[in-house]
Amino acid sequence: MLLQLKDTGELVKILEIQELLDPNNDVVQGRQQEGEEEQPPNPFKKENLVFPSGEVLPRCWLDANYRHDNA
């Protein structure tokens, strides 16, 4: 799955989708998509990632207690 860094707009290939979906993980492993050569894996904070369309990640991927908040 490809996501985008909020601040630079660079694409990041997420290596483990389960890491992304788990709201108890604040960080996911991914590879920045720079040029033709595959980049080494790096940790990325989920709060800094969005979908390539600019849409934010679902709250249930970020907050383990999303059902209990009244906000």
N, C-alpha and C positions, 0 to 999 in steps of 0.2 A: 504494500500500500504506500502511495506517495502522499506526503504531507508537506506543508510549507512553513518555513520559519517566519514568524510575524515581522521581525525587524528587518530582515534582508530580502525576503521573498524567495530565497533559495529552496529548492526541493530537497526533501529528505526521504529516502526509502526506509520504511520501518521494517526491521528484521523479524520481530516477533509480534504478531498481531495480539496475542493473549496479553502481552505486557502492556500494550496500548489500551486494551479493553478493561484491564484490572484497575479499579479506582484506588487501590492501595499502593500502586506504583506511581511515584511522581516523575520517574525518569524512564525513558525507553531507549533501546539501542537502535541506531539507524546509520545509514551511510548517506552523506551529502552527495548529490548528483552534480558533479563538477566535471565537465568534459567527457571524454570517452573512457578513461580509465576508472575502474572501480576504486572508491576511496575506502580507507579502513573504517571499521565501525567506531562510532562515538556515542556517548550518552547525550540525550537531549531531554530537557525538561518539557513535560507535556504542556505546561502553561505557556510555553513559547511557540507552540505548534498550532496551525490552523489547516483546514482543507485548502487545496489549491484555489478554490473559488473564493477564499477569504472567510468562509463560514467557520465559526468557532467549533471546537470539539464538543460533543454532548457532555452535559454535566455529569451524567452517570459514569463516564470514563475518567472523570477527574476527582469526584467527591464521593467517598464511600458512604457518607451520611446524607446523600441528596434527598432521600425519602423523608427524613426526619426534620428537615429545615422548613420553616414556614415562609421563608423569603422567596 
